[in-house]
Amino acid sequence: EELEQALASFVQKEDAFLLNYGYQGMASLIDAVTSRNDVIVYDSESHACILDGMRMSLAKRFVFPHNDMENLETQLKRATKRADQQGGGVLVISEGVFGMAGDLGNLKAIADLKEKYSFRLMVDDAHGFGTMGATGMGSAEHFGVQDKIDLYFSTFAKAMAGIGGFVDSNKDVVDYLRYNMR
């Protein structure tokens, strides 16, 4: 509990939830926060753990070409229409630092789209946590959008050279995850 509170405080979120493994944590997280009425919009270069998590989810999925913000907006229009028809929500997933190529997700442009569209933003920052930003908070700190991230996920396997992971969000979401995540 102390580590969860320290992590939440460090990344400026209300609460945190520790996970046994990073890969499995992300896969389980996606399944836990989406339902058949929801729509996921994700970057085409997303890590395998994100792809596996979406395979477990019953949510509809729309992909946008890597860091293509114009196409992301097109997919958000489609996703919003579908989510509204089904009574669900939209979840956008990006990585802070894309692990396979090492380039950055366009978190600032994605976060800016929240002013125009209603969606939750999940960021897998396994490669940004501890390395990006002035304090090592991660990619969202680097871009100045930490307050726009709804679900912040990272692992201890990279900069911390350990095992396990964590997700940070508001208290209600974290409480929900504690009792509903597989």
N, CA, C and O of each residue as an XYZ file, in Angstrom:
728
protein
N       0.821     -1.192      0.000
C       0.000      0.000      0.000
C       0.864      1.254      0.000
O       0.528      2.244     -0.650
N       1.972      1.213      0.725
C       2.867      2.365      0.737
C       3.488      2.582     -0.640
O       3.609      3.720     -1.093
N       3.880      1.504     -1.303
C       4.455      1.626     -2.641
C       3.411      2.149     -3.619
O       3.725      2.991     -4.460
N       2.181      1.666     -3.525
C       1.124      2.166     -4.403
C       0.920      3.659     -4.212
O       0.793      4.394     -5.191
N       0.887      4.117     -2.971
C       0.703      5.542     -2.706
C       1.897      6.358     -3.200
O       1.724      7.461     -3.719
N       3.110      5.817     -3.038
C       4.305      6.519     -3.518
C       4.291      6.633     -5.043
O       4.631      7.682     -5.589
N       3.901      5.562     -5.727
C       3.816      5.594     -7.188
C       2.762      6.588     -7.654
O       3.002      7.372     -8.573
N       1.596      6.553     -7.020
C       0.521      7.478     -7.388
C       0.965      8.920     -7.201
O       0.727      9.766     -8.062
N       1.594      9.190     -6.098
C       2.070     10.541     -5.825
C       3.128     10.963     -6.846
O       3.108     12.091     -7.339
N       4.045     10.055     -7.159
C       5.123     10.374     -8.089
C       4.597     10.729     -9.479
O       5.096     11.661    -10.110
N       3.597      9.995     -9.958
C       3.074     10.282    -11.303
C       1.825     11.167    -11.271
O       1.123     11.300    -12.274
N       1.560     11.760    -10.130
C       0.496     12.754     -9.946
C      -0.897     12.212    -10.281
O      -1.682     12.848    -10.985
N      -1.170     11.033     -9.761
C      -2.503     10.438     -9.888
C      -3.029     10.170     -8.480
O      -2.277     10.218     -7.507
N      -4.323      9.888     -8.382
C      -4.936      9.685     -7.069
C      -4.545      8.368     -6.420
O      -4.387      8.299     -5.201
N      -4.387      7.320     -7.227
C      -4.148      6.002     -6.651
C      -3.398      5.134     -7.651
O      -3.325      5.456     -8.837
N      -2.848      4.041     -7.165
C      -2.117      3.090     -8.006
C      -2.464      1.673     -7.589
O      -2.903      1.425     -6.466
N      -2.260      0.758     -8.510
C      -2.537     -0.658     -8.287
C      -1.334     -1.439     -8.807
O      -0.979     -1.338     -9.982
N      -0.709     -2.221     -7.922
C       0.452     -3.023     -8.306
C       0.018     -4.279     -9.042
O      -1.032     -4.855     -8.757
N       0.844     -4.691     -9.992
C       0.572     -5.868    -10.813
C       1.769     -6.813    -10.761
O       2.911     -6.376    -10.616
N       1.497     -8.110    -10.880
C       2.572     -9.101    -10.817
C       3.564     -8.975    -11.964
O       4.774     -9.070    -11.762
N       3.047     -8.762    -13.161
C       3.885     -8.696    -14.352
C       3.412     -7.567    -15.253
O       2.219     -7.264    -15.290
N       4.316     -6.952    -15.967
C       3.953     -5.873    -16.867
C       3.107     -6.346    -18.034
O       2.025     -5.807    -18.272
N       3.581     -7.341    -18.762
C       2.886     -7.821    -19.950
C       1.465     -8.269    -19.609
O       0.495     -7.824    -20.223
N       1.363     -9.151    -18.627
C       0.052     -9.656    -18.230
C      -0.811     -8.555    -17.634
O      -2.031     -8.560    -17.793
N      -0.178     -7.616    -16.950
C      -0.921     -6.507    -16.369
C      -1.613     -5.670    -17.422
O      -2.785     -5.329    -17.269
N      -0.903     -5.334    -18.492
C      -1.517     -4.539    -19.556
C      -2.641     -5.315    -20.227
O      -3.717     -4.770    -20.473
N      -2.394     -6.582    -20.522
C      -3.435     -7.394    -21.166
C      -4.691     -7.456    -20.297
O      -5.802     -7.297    -20.802
N      -4.523     -7.682    -19.022
C      -5.664     -7.767    -18.108
C      -6.347     -6.419    -17.921
O      -7.569     -6.350    -17.793
N      -5.569     -5.366    -17.906
C      -6.105     -4.016    -17.716
C      -7.077     -3.648    -18.832
O      -8.164     -3.136    -18.564
N      -6.699     -3.902    -20.067
C      -7.567     -3.565    -21.193
C      -8.890     -4.312    -21.091
O      -9.959     -3.737    -21.294
N      -8.805     -5.589    -20.775
C     -10.016     -6.393    -20.631
C     -10.896     -5.869    -19.496
O     -12.121     -5.852    -19.615
N     -10.280     -5.446    -18.409
C     -11.036     -5.002    -17.238
C     -11.771     -3.679    -17.455
O     -12.855     -3.478    -16.906
N     -11.198     -2.785    -18.241
C     -11.793     -1.445    -18.363
C     -12.672     -1.275    -19.597
O     -13.195     -0.187    -19.835
N     -12.840     -2.336    -20.385
C     -13.694     -2.240    -21.567
C     -14.769     -3.320    -21.547
O     -14.619     -4.365    -20.915
N     -15.852     -3.035    -22.255
C     -16.939     -4.000    -22.390
C     -17.330     -4.090    -23.860
O     -16.767     -3.395    -24.706
N     -18.276     -4.930    -24.148
C     -18.732     -5.116    -25.535
C     -19.329     -3.845    -26.133
O     -19.445     -3.743    -27.355
N     -19.706     -2.887    -25.313
C     -20.284     -1.635    -25.809
C     -19.240     -0.558    -26.107
O     -19.558      0.482    -26.682
N     -18.003     -0.814    -25.714
C     -16.939      0.175    -25.864
C     -16.199      0.015    -27.187
O     -16.336     -0.992    -27.881
N     -15.410      1.037    -27.516
C     -14.572      1.017    -28.714
C     -13.155      1.422    -28.306
O     -12.953      2.400    -27.585
N     -12.185      0.648    -28.784
C     -10.772      0.946    -28.548
C     -10.175      1.478    -29.839
O     -10.373      0.903    -30.910
N      -9.439      2.585    -29.732
C      -8.700      3.145    -30.864
C      -7.223      3.095    -30.466
O      -6.837      3.628    -29.425
N      -6.398      2.450    -31.305
C      -5.016      2.209    -30.916
C      -4.042      2.424    -32.063
O      -4.408      2.341    -33.236
N      -2.801      2.700    -31.703
C      -1.717      2.912    -32.653
C      -1.301      1.575    -33.265
O      -1.231      0.562    -32.568
N      -1.028      1.577    -34.557
C      -0.681      0.349    -35.272
C       0.623     -0.281    -34.794
O       0.851     -1.466    -35.035
N       1.476      0.479    -34.129
C       2.755     -0.054    -33.649
C       2.690     -0.455    -32.174
O       3.726     -0.594    -31.525
N       1.502     -0.639    -31.652
C       1.341     -1.008    -30.239
C       2.020     -2.332    -29.934
O       2.063     -3.240    -30.764
N       2.551     -2.417    -28.720
C       3.247     -3.609    -28.242
C       2.312     -4.813    -28.192
O       1.094     -4.657    -28.097
N       2.873     -5.987    -28.254
C       2.108     -7.234    -28.236
C       1.205     -7.355    -27.013
O       0.129     -7.945    -27.116
N       1.600     -6.822    -25.865
C       0.750     -6.922    -24.676
C      -0.553     -6.158    -24.870
O      -1.595     -6.562    -24.352
N      -0.498     -5.054    -25.615
C      -1.706     -4.294    -25.916
C      -2.581     -5.083    -26.882
O      -3.795     -5.173    -26.698
N      -1.970     -5.645    -27.899
C      -2.721     -6.456    -28.865
C      -3.381     -7.647    -28.183
O      -4.540     -7.957    -28.461
N      -2.655     -8.315    -27.294
C      -3.233     -9.456    -26.582
C      -4.363     -9.023    -25.657
O      -5.359     -9.734    -25.522
N      -4.221     -7.873    -25.024
C      -5.285     -7.355    -24.171
C      -6.541     -7.051    -24.961
O      -7.653     -7.303    -24.496
N      -6.363     -6.510    -26.157
C      -7.529     -6.214    -26.996
C      -8.187     -7.503    -27.483
O      -9.407     -7.550    -27.642
N      -7.404     -8.536    -27.717
C      -7.975     -9.823    -28.139
C      -8.874    -10.411    -27.050
O      -9.851    -11.095    -27.355
N      -8.550    -10.148    -25.788
C      -9.369    -10.654    -24.675
C     -10.632     -9.822    -24.494
O     -11.632    -10.311    -23.967
N     -10.589     -8.570    -24.929
C     -11.707     -7.652    -24.747
C     -12.777     -7.890    -25.808
O     -12.477     -8.286    -26.934
N     -14.014     -7.644    -25.434
C     -15.127     -7.732    -26.378
C     -15.390     -6.403    -27.091
O     -16.300     -6.308    -27.914
N     -14.597     -5.386    -26.774
C     -14.780     -4.067    -27.386
C     -14.423     -4.105    -28.869
O     -13.565     -4.881    -29.291
N     -15.084     -3.270    -29.648
C     -14.752     -3.074    -31.058
C     -13.428     -2.323    -31.120
O     -13.130     -1.521    -30.235
N     -12.626     -2.578    -32.165
C     -11.307     -1.950    -32.271
C     -11.143     -1.227    -33.607
O     -11.542     -1.728    -34.659
N     -10.545     -0.036    -33.535
C     -10.146      0.717    -34.725
C      -8.671      1.074    -34.567
O      -8.258      1.558    -33.513
N      -7.890      0.841    -35.592
C      -6.456      1.121    -35.562
C      -6.150      2.352    -36.407
O      -6.800      2.589    -37.426
N      -5.164      3.131    -35.985
C      -4.687      4.239    -36.803
C      -3.202      4.017    -37.097
O      -2.480      3.496    -36.247
N      -2.734      4.405    -38.291
C      -1.314      4.251    -38.623
C      -0.451      4.975    -37.588
O      -0.848      5.997    -37.029
N       0.712      4.430    -37.354
C       1.605      4.914    -36.304
C       1.757      6.434    -36.309
O       2.227      7.033    -37.277
N       1.343      7.033    -35.192
C       1.471      8.474    -34.941
C       0.802      9.348    -35.999
O       1.176     10.509    -36.168
N      -0.165      8.812    -36.700
C      -0.880      9.571    -37.734
C      -2.093     10.232    -37.084
O      -3.145      9.609    -36.940
N      -1.943     11.479    -36.699
C      -2.986     12.177    -35.953
C      -4.206     12.482    -36.810
O      -5.323     12.522    -36.295
N      -4.019     12.694    -38.081
C      -5.161     12.928    -38.968
C      -6.037     11.670    -39.029
O      -7.263     11.750    -38.958
N      -5.389     10.515    -39.161
C      -6.155      9.274    -39.204
C      -6.744      8.948    -37.831
O      -7.844      8.403    -37.742
N      -6.023      9.276    -36.771
C      -6.576      9.075    -35.424
C      -7.885      9.828    -35.294
O      -8.854      9.289    -34.758
N      -7.936     11.051    -35.770
C      -9.172     11.825    -35.681
C     -10.287     11.169    -36.491
O     -11.440     11.160    -36.060
N      -9.958     10.621    -37.656
C     -10.948      9.888    -38.457
C     -11.485      8.696    -37.669
O     -12.690      8.445    -37.649
N     -10.579      7.965    -37.022
C     -10.987      6.795    -36.234
C     -11.800      7.209    -35.002
O     -12.714      6.496    -34.589
N     -11.465      8.356    -34.421
C     -12.239      8.843    -33.280
C     -13.668      9.192    -33.679
O     -14.602      8.956    -32.912
N     -13.842      9.742    -34.854
C     -15.196     10.028    -35.346
C     -15.983      8.730    -35.477
O     -17.125      8.645    -35.027
N     -15.376      7.720    -36.090
C     -16.027      6.409    -36.247
C     -16.324      5.777    -34.883
O     -17.418      5.267    -34.642
N     -15.332      5.824    -34.007
C     -15.466      5.204    -32.688
C     -16.542      5.883    -31.861
O     -17.325      5.215    -31.187
N     -16.583      7.203    -31.910
C     -17.584      7.959    -31.155
C     -18.991      7.602    -31.622
O     -19.890      7.383    -30.811
N     -19.165      7.547    -32.921
C     -20.483      7.193    -33.473
C     -20.901      5.804    -33.005
O     -22.033      5.603    -32.565
N     -19.987      4.858    -33.101
C     -20.309      3.484    -32.698
C     -20.565      3.389    -31.192
O     -21.527      2.749    -30.767
N     -19.720      4.015    -30.394
C     -19.897      3.973    -28.940
C     -21.219      4.606    -28.533
O     -21.901      4.100    -27.641
N     -21.588      5.706    -29.176
C     -22.866      6.355    -28.885
C     -24.038      5.428    -29.234
O     -25.011      5.354    -28.483
N     -23.953      4.733    -30.353
C     -25.010      3.805    -30.764
C     -25.145      2.639    -29.779
O     -26.245      2.140    -29.542
N     -24.022      2.216    -29.214
C     -24.015      1.046    -28.337
C     -24.101      1.398    -26.861
O     -24.196      0.504    -26.019
N     -24.069      2.667    -26.537
C     -24.110      3.080    -25.137
C     -22.799      2.846    -24.407
O     -22.792      2.623    -23.197
N     -21.684      2.895    -25.138
C     -20.366      2.659    -24.539
C     -19.495      3.892    -24.575
O     -19.965      5.007    -24.802
N     -18.222      3.666    -24.345
C     -17.243      4.746    -24.359
C     -16.107      4.421    -25.303
O     -16.057      3.343    -25.895
N     -15.194      5.372    -25.436
C     -14.040      5.222    -26.312
C     -12.769      5.259    -25.464
O     -12.604      6.124    -24.604
N     -11.881      4.309    -25.722
C     -10.580      4.239    -25.068
C      -9.509      4.357    -26.148
O      -9.471      3.548    -27.075
N      -8.646      5.354    -26.032
C      -7.513      5.505    -26.939
C      -6.274      4.986    -26.218
O      -6.011      5.345    -25.070
N      -5.516      4.131    -26.912
C      -4.309      3.550    -26.326
C      -3.100      3.936    -27.160
O      -3.089      3.776    -28.380
N      -2.077      4.448    -26.477
C      -0.797      4.734    -27.110
C       0.314      4.343    -26.146
O       0.079      4.101    -24.962
N       1.500      4.289    -26.667
C       2.671      4.113    -25.827
C       3.349      5.469    -25.691
O       3.243      6.319    -26.576
N       4.034      5.661    -24.594
C       4.811      6.879    -24.429
C       6.067      6.808    -25.278
O       6.343      7.703    -26.076
N       6.825      5.733    -25.099
C       7.975      5.412    -25.926
C       7.674      4.048    -26.529
O       7.477      3.074    -25.803
N       7.640      3.977    -27.839
C       7.353      2.699    -28.497
C       8.587      1.813    -28.393
O       9.650      2.129    -28.929
N       8.421      0.703    -27.692
C       9.540     -0.151    -27.338
C      10.274     -0.785    -28.500
O      11.478     -1.026    -28.406
N       9.592     -1.057    -29.578
C      10.245     -1.745    -30.689
C      11.104     -0.794    -31.525
O      12.153     -1.202    -32.023
N      10.685      0.460    -31.689
C      11.439      1.402    -32.520
C      12.125      2.491    -31.697
O      13.087      3.104    -32.159
N      11.638      2.731    -30.486
C      12.232      3.744    -29.628
C      11.751      5.158    -29.881
O      12.248      6.099    -29.263
N      10.784      5.326    -30.787
C      10.261      6.665    -31.020
C       9.148      6.980    -30.034
O       8.628      6.085    -29.367
N       8.789      8.234    -29.948
C       7.799      8.685    -28.976
C       6.397      8.681    -29.565
O       6.197      8.978    -30.743
N       5.428      8.335    -28.716
C       4.038      8.513    -29.093
C       3.725      9.997    -29.083
O       4.330     10.752    -28.322
N       2.800     10.420    -29.906
C       2.458     11.837    -30.006
C       1.420     12.184    -28.940
O       0.288     12.548    -29.257
N       1.817     12.066    -27.677
C       0.881     12.228    -26.563
C       0.267     13.620    -26.493
O      -0.895     13.766    -26.114
N       1.022     14.626    -26.849
C       0.477     15.993    -26.804
C      -0.673     16.139    -27.789
O      -1.731     16.657    -27.431
N      -0.480     15.689    -29.019
C      -1.541     15.809    -30.031
C      -2.739     14.942    -29.668
O      -3.883     15.345    -29.876
N      -2.486     13.758    -29.128
C      -3.595     12.883    -28.715
C      -4.375     13.550    -27.587
O      -5.603     13.615    -27.627
N      -3.656     14.043    -26.584
C      -4.308     14.699    -25.444
C      -5.105     15.928    -25.895
O      -6.176     16.207    -25.356
N      -4.591     16.646    -26.865
C      -5.303     17.826    -27.372
C      -6.649     17.450    -27.993
O      -7.588     18.245    -27.971
N      -6.742     16.245    -28.543
C      -8.004     15.799    -29.146
C      -9.102     15.569    -28.104
O     -10.275     15.464    -28.460
N      -8.735     15.490    -26.828
C      -9.734     15.332    -25.774
C     -10.629     16.564    -25.656
O     -11.725     16.489    -25.102
N     -10.158     17.699    -26.178
C     -10.985     18.906    -26.174
C     -12.119     18.806    -27.188
O     -13.139     19.481    -27.053
N     -11.941     17.965    -28.197
C     -12.910     17.837    -29.280
C     -13.741     16.559    -29.180
O     -14.898     16.535    -29.600
N     -13.154     15.498    -28.624
C     -13.819     14.192    -28.534
C     -13.802     13.705    -27.090
O     -12.909     14.042    -26.312
N     -14.797     12.913    -26.755
C     -14.886     12.349    -25.412
C     -14.279     10.937    -25.430
O     -14.854     10.013    -26.006
N     -13.131     10.788    -24.804
C     -12.494      9.476    -24.699
C     -11.589      9.437    -23.483
O     -11.172     10.464    -22.948
N     -11.302      8.218    -23.068
C     -10.314      8.000    -22.017
C      -8.989      7.685    -22.701
O      -8.973      7.027    -23.741
N      -7.888      8.144    -22.133
C      -6.568      7.917    -22.708
C      -5.757      7.012    -21.794
O      -5.521      7.325    -20.627
N      -5.337      5.881    -22.354
C      -4.469      4.940    -21.650
C      -3.088      5.005    -22.300
O      -2.961      4.918    -23.521
N      -2.062      5.157    -21.475
C      -0.698      5.210    -21.984
C       0.127      4.099    -21.337
O       0.203      3.986    -20.114
N       0.737      3.287    -22.192
C       1.718      2.291    -21.756
C       3.064      2.998    -21.805
O       3.596      3.272    -22.881
N       3.601      3.286    -20.642
C       4.853      4.039    -20.572
C       5.978      3.189    -19.990
O       6.820      3.686    -19.242
N       5.984      1.908    -20.338
C       7.002      0.993    -19.825
C       8.419      1.475    -20.137
O       9.332      1.280    -19.334
N       8.603      2.101    -21.295
C       9.935      2.549    -21.687
C      10.183      4.023    -21.373
O      11.299      4.510    -21.557
N       9.169      4.735    -20.905
C       9.332      6.144    -20.565
C       9.487      6.395    -19.076
O      10.168      7.334    -18.664
N       8.845      5.545    -18.259
C       8.905      5.710    -16.804
C      10.350      5.566    -16.324
O      11.023      4.578    -16.620
N      10.808      6.566    -15.581
C      12.161      6.540    -15.044
C      13.208      7.096    -15.987
O      14.360      7.275    -15.592
N      12.828      7.374    -17.232
C      13.805      7.871    -18.195
C      13.387      9.178    -18.865
O      14.248      9.951    -19.284
N      12.103      9.436    -18.972
C      11.606     10.625    -19.682
C      11.081     11.656    -18.681
O      10.666     11.317    -17.573
N      11.109     12.900    -19.095
C      10.602     13.974    -18.250
C      11.663     14.492    -17.294
O      12.660     13.821    -17.028
N      11.438     15.674    -16.790
C      12.411     16.326    -15.910
C      12.675     15.534    -14.634
O      13.793     15.551    -14.118
N      11.660     14.841    -14.119
C      11.829     14.083    -12.871
C      11.820     12.576    -13.099
O      11.911     11.809    -12.140
N      11.710     12.136    -14.363
C      11.624     10.702    -14.643
C      10.212     10.163    -14.540
O      10.003      8.950    -14.570
N       9.231     11.067    -14.417
C       7.837     10.648    -14.303
C       7.367      9.930    -15.564
O       6.465      9.094    -15.500
N       7.965     10.246    -16.699
C       7.612      9.539    -17.923
C       7.339     10.456    -19.094
O       7.564     11.665    -19.044
N       6.844      9.833    -20.151
C       6.605     10.536    -21.410
C       5.571     11.636    -21.279
O       5.709     12.688    -21.904
N       4.541     11.416    -20.483
C       3.506     12.439    -20.317
C       4.089     13.685    -19.659
O       3.707     14.803    -20.006
N       5.008     13.506    -18.714
C       5.689     14.659    -18.126
C       6.523     15.368    -19.196
O       6.534     16.597    -19.268
N       7.212     14.598    -20.016
C       8.023     15.156    -21.096
C       7.178     16.069    -21.998
O       7.629     17.141    -22.401
N       5.952     15.635    -22.310
C       5.064     16.405    -23.180
C       4.178     17.391    -22.422
O       3.474     18.183    -23.048
N       4.198     17.360    -21.094
C       3.373     18.273    -20.302
C       1.893     17.935    -20.302
O       1.053     18.830    -20.208
N       1.558     16.631    -20.407
C       0.144     16.231    -20.482
C      -0.228     15.193    -19.412
O      -1.199     14.455    -19.581
N       0.521     15.135    -18.341
C       0.259     14.122    -17.312
C      -1.185     14.171    -16.818
O      -1.783     13.135    -16.530
N      -1.739     15.376    -16.722
C      -3.112     15.533    -16.234
C      -4.158     15.042    -17.233
O      -5.323     14.894    -16.866
N      -3.782     14.790    -18.466
C      -4.725     14.321    -19.500
C      -4.751     12.801    -19.622
O      -5.587     12.249    -20.338
N      -3.843     12.124    -18.928
C      -3.769     10.665    -18.994
C      -4.742     10.089    -17.971
O      -4.649     10.382    -16.779
N      -5.680      9.263    -18.448
C      -6.681      8.671    -17.554
C      -6.192      7.385    -16.912
O      -6.486      7.118    -15.747
N      -5.450      6.591    -17.663
C      -4.875      5.341    -17.160
C      -3.403      5.307    -17.555
O      -3.063      5.181    -18.731
N      -2.545      5.422    -16.558
C      -1.108      5.429    -16.786
C      -0.565      4.080    -16.350
O      -0.695      3.695    -15.188
N       0.044      3.364    -17.283
C       0.572      2.028    -17.008
C       2.084      2.021    -17.191
O       2.610      2.640    -18.115
N       2.771      1.318    -16.308
C       4.199      1.105    -16.496
C       4.621     -0.198    -15.832
O       3.832     -0.882    -15.181
N       5.879     -0.508    -16.020
C       6.447     -1.740    -15.488
C       7.730     -1.419    -14.743
O       8.346     -0.373    -14.947
N       8.113     -2.332    -13.888
C       9.388     -2.191    -13.180
C      10.521     -2.868    -13.942
O      11.672     -2.814    -13.508
N      10.214     -3.503    -15.067
C      11.187     -4.327    -15.789
C      12.204     -3.520    -16.590
O      13.223     -4.074    -17.002
N      11.967     -2.256    -16.820
C      12.885     -1.474    -17.647
C      13.796     -0.628    -16.748
O      14.811     -1.135    -16.271
N      13.467      0.625    -16.508
C      14.347      1.526    -15.758
C      14.600      1.047    -14.332
O      15.646      1.349    -13.758
N      13.664      0.310    -13.757
C      13.807     -0.142    -12.374
C      14.513     -1.497    -12.274
O      14.869     -1.928    -11.177
N      14.718     -2.171    -13.409
C      15.405     -3.465    -13.469
C      14.825     -4.463    -12.464
O      15.553     -5.139    -11.737
N      13.496     -4.531    -12.447
C      12.824     -5.428    -11.516
C      11.752     -6.230    -12.220
O      11.843     -6.506    -13.417
N      10.749     -6.594    -11.472
C       9.639     -7.363    -12.022
C       8.337     -6.768    -11.504
O       8.293     -6.223    -10.401
N       7.292     -6.871    -12.290
C       5.995     -6.340    -11.897
C       5.670     -5.077    -12.660
O       6.447     -4.617    -13.497
N       4.526     -4.531    -12.362
C       4.084     -3.317    -13.017
C       3.073     -2.602    -12.154
O       2.807     -3.007    -11.023
N       2.506     -1.529    -12.695
C       1.501     -0.770    -11.956
C       0.656      0.034    -12.915
O       1.066      0.337    -14.035
N      -0.531      0.372    -12.453
C      -1.416      1.272    -13.181
C      -1.845      2.363    -12.210
O      -2.168      2.094    -11.053
N      -1.842      3.593    -12.698
C      -2.263      4.750    -11.904
C      -3.471      5.390    -12.573
O      -3.550      5.466    -13.800
N      -4.406      5.848    -11.753
C      -5.599      6.511    -12.264
C      -6.284      7.223    -11.110
O      -5.681      7.441    -10.059
N      -7.559      7.587    -11.312
C      -8.289      8.162    -10.188
C      -8.709      7.033     -9.239
O      -8.698      5.859     -9.609
N      -9.068      7.397     -8.050
C      -9.352      6.410     -7.003
C     -10.474      5.452     -7.390
O     -10.366      4.253     -7.131
N     -11.539      5.944     -7.997
C     -12.656      5.077     -8.376
C     -12.228      4.001     -9.367
O     -12.628      2.844     -9.239
N     -11.424      4.373    -10.346
C     -10.959      3.401    -11.344
C     -10.057      2.367    -10.692
O     -10.203      1.172    -10.946
N      -9.134      2.806     -9.861
C      -8.215      1.869     -9.207
C      -8.981      0.931     -8.276
O      -8.689     -0.264     -8.238
N      -9.943      1.442     -7.532
C     -10.766      0.577     -6.677
C     -11.502     -0.463     -7.519
O     -11.573     -1.633     -7.145
N     -12.044     -0.036     -8.647
C     -12.720     -0.968     -9.558
C     -11.748     -2.063    -10.011
O     -12.096     -3.243    -10.013
N     -10.539     -1.671    -10.392
C      -9.555     -2.646    -10.857
C      -9.162     -3.641     -9.780
O      -8.934     -4.816    -10.068
N      -9.082     -3.179     -8.546
C      -8.691     -4.076     -7.452
C      -9.659     -5.250     -7.307
O      -9.269     -6.326     -6.853
N     -10.903     -5.047     -7.687
C     -11.907     -6.106     -7.506
C     -12.386     -6.734     -8.803
O     -13.115     -7.725     -8.766
N     -11.999     -6.186     -9.953
C     -12.513     -6.688    -11.222
C     -11.462     -7.078    -12.237
O     -11.806     -7.477    -13.350
N     -10.204     -6.975    -11.892
C      -9.158     -7.323    -12.841
C      -8.783     -8.783    -12.666
O      -8.601     -9.262    -11.547
N      -8.671     -9.481    -13.781
C      -8.312    -10.898    -13.711
C      -6.836    -11.071    -13.507
O      -6.352    -12.200    -13.424
